Amino acid sequence: MLHSQRIAIYGVGLIGGSISLALRAAGYQGEIVGCGRRESELVRAVALGVIDSYALDPAEAAQGADLHLLCVPVLAMQSVMAAIAPHCADDAVITDVGSTKQSVIAAAQAAFGELPAGFVPGHPIAGTERTGVTAAFPELYRERLAILTPTEQSSESAIREVEQLWRGCGARTIRMAAQHHDDVLAWLKQNL
């Protein structure tokens, strides 16, 4: 199971909420803090038991988190990373669920100045047509694939923690280069 005792999830909708529910179903006992733009959705997430607490400010949510999970749209990644960067511990693990890995890596480079050793980009191949925290369910990632695209700077311990995150959700994990991921996904979108 995960070593992280406090997880901050930025974006507690279908994707982020389902990760939290899956981890709880797998026995995760740590604290899960949610962050988002709409307080009503975060209040609902607490009421549903998806998260333990919430913050509207990413910097506040980042305080004391061991693992930072960005479940926001790819175009919002850089601003969230910039907000949390000053508050991430040196050994913090940072990952995401974005569908384009090279752009997320560029966003991290811009936000952090240099890619942190704890940064491990990821992309779960899962979802539904529904959105919002009320659509979240713990089985979303079961027997699905989570692709990790570690950078040259990613530490092996951070990679293993992100693999444990996804395995705790019931997913299988593979590693590949970010450019290869983006090329494969672009081909699939054009040909399916």
Buried (B, 14 or more C-beta within 10 A) or exposed (E): EBEBEBBBBBBBBBBBBBBBBBBBBBEBEBBBBBBBEEEEBBEBBBEBEBBBEBBEEBBBBBBEBBBBBBBBEBEBBBEBBBBBBEBBBEEBBBBBBBBBBBBBBBBBBEBBEEBBBBBBBBBBBBBEEEEBBBBBBBBBBBEBBBBBBBBEBBBEEBBEBBBBBBBBBBBBBEBBEBEEBBEEBEEEEEEE
